[in-house]
Amino acid sequence: MRRAGELLLRGEELRRAYDSQVVVDVEAVEVRAGEVLALLGPNGAGKSTLMRLLAALESPDSGRLLYRGRAVSRDDPELRRAAVAVLQRPYLWRGTVAQNVEFGLKARRLPSAERRARIREALGTVGVGHLLDAPVDTLSGGEAQRVALARALALEPEILFLDEPTADLDVTLRRQLLADLEWIVHHSAPAIVLITHDPGEAFALADRLVVIEGGRIVQTGTPAEIFEAPATEFVASFTGAEFMLSGRLEEAEEGTVVIRLDSGHALECAGCGEAGRRVRVAYRPEDVALAPPGSPATSARNRFDAKVARLRPQGGLVRLRLESDGLSLEAVVTRHSLEDLGLELGTPVVAQIKAAAFHVFPE
Amino acid sequence: MDVFVDALGEALRLLLSGDPYLWRIIARSLQVSGGAVLLGLLTGIPLGTWLGLARFPGRGLAVALVNTGLALPPVVVGLFVYILLSRQGPLGGLGWLYTPSAMISAQFVLAAPYVAAITLAAVGSVPPELRLQARALGASRWQALLLHLREARLALMAAVAAGFGAVISEVGAVMMVGGNVQGETRVITTAIMLETRRGRFATAIAFGLILLAIAFAANAFITRVQQAQPRRRRPLTS
């Protein structure tokens, strides 16, 4: 992973409303050299608008954009050259693939020999070098997406914005493009801002995430930070956490804290804060470890004798619902482990969760 | 029926003989209508582009006015341009009345709304994100706008055809402000009227055929351009 460096872009107090409905309202966002920053949020969260504000493609109603410490507007020529964006759908214009990729190079008045070299290189990078002279209306969806990407890469931007680069693709194309993107983000532009609604994509590609909900930033941090300590219930559930019943934090022996769920179950919880509060409790299905009944205790402090209540295959993984005396738990296992444990509907199993695996949020 | 067949034969003979009377009138027609369309393009494309892309209060009304311009009766346009250019009119000092300049002015008023209205529709049919994407690749506002117009170029060709078609075949306006002076302001349509009134049907039909041929040629040219494959430049594979 690359190290984040110099501050390139900073948006301050950016606000944007359409028809008096506030779409973006963020205090500060920063883009640093050498990092892949993901703007992550559900559809309609204002990610694309925030991207357009940061890429200076749209002016905010209030607030300002700083490029290398200097306040800039939409028509700032230096920023226009430095920041390049690939919009969500590949808007290709009439002509050949090469003509499309050449567009930005011409706008930058590069000499023809260099233009040609860069077109070839960019198309090669995204694996569509053979389409050089193809008219764009003969391209498939995946090819068009790659050409749109090449059109931006050819410009060797300082900051590259990618708005949902895999949104319109089917699963296979998506996986291919993700693999390529992973290579690209670590070999091309010094800074990448990836806009995505897919936490998996963000976690896989980004060095730092900005989670957006309703136009506001709800959390900023590394993938690990956001995964391990989601700041809000929204961040937790959006990034795949499951919620349990609510409960109350209670003092237990030796100063430890337990969560007394409304169902009566007690959960040992590390770092959950002071006793006395009512909380909502979240955990990640990945953190639920399964073992055969009667297996020896592990370091996990929470142990439940459960039964498999539902099995739902998800690709190579299987998602399980476990019931334990009125408590429902979600767990994820590989197909392999499923067979090893001999799990079927109704099979008894031991579910274990570490005390540090719970996230609690004030109710 | 014989009258018709005889006239048709005579018309073809006239056309093939290269009669200077005929050809001077054809040249004048092309000059007047071509000039009017050119001026119509110079004003109608910017106006239509602006109306198609800008958002401002009163835009709906402006669009409605432009579209109303499509239904302007040539005679009424002729009347207004006549009054403007007449000796007592505000532009009387130009001395344009009964000159090709007056005819170009009147036909320009007829052609410009066609060009503007079709341009408006053409630029509106290109997704606005295309310009945004061009900007996002470092294009200036102008470069992005030019790209947008280039994307709409097929529809813009239709604007040229529609504008030309609207004026080459009109008679009311050129008759009023041009006066059908032989060798000066006589064009194909006014010649057809005159020759018909004189009972010289063969000449009138000859002009009619030419008018049809011009209209056909203009539209055939545009159809060809519209149906052409995407332009391929020298291949980069060298």
Interface residues (C-beta under 8 A of the other chain):
Chain A: R52 A55 L57 D75 R80 R81 V84 A85 V86 L87 R89 Y91 W93 R94 G95 T96 A98 Q99 F103 G104 A107 R108 R116 I119 R120 L132 D133 P135 V136 D137 R151 A152 L155 F161
Chain B: P127 E129 L130 L132 Q133 A134 R135 A136 L137 G138 A139 S140 R141 Q143 L147 R150 E151 Q229 P230 R231 R232 R233 P235 L236 T237
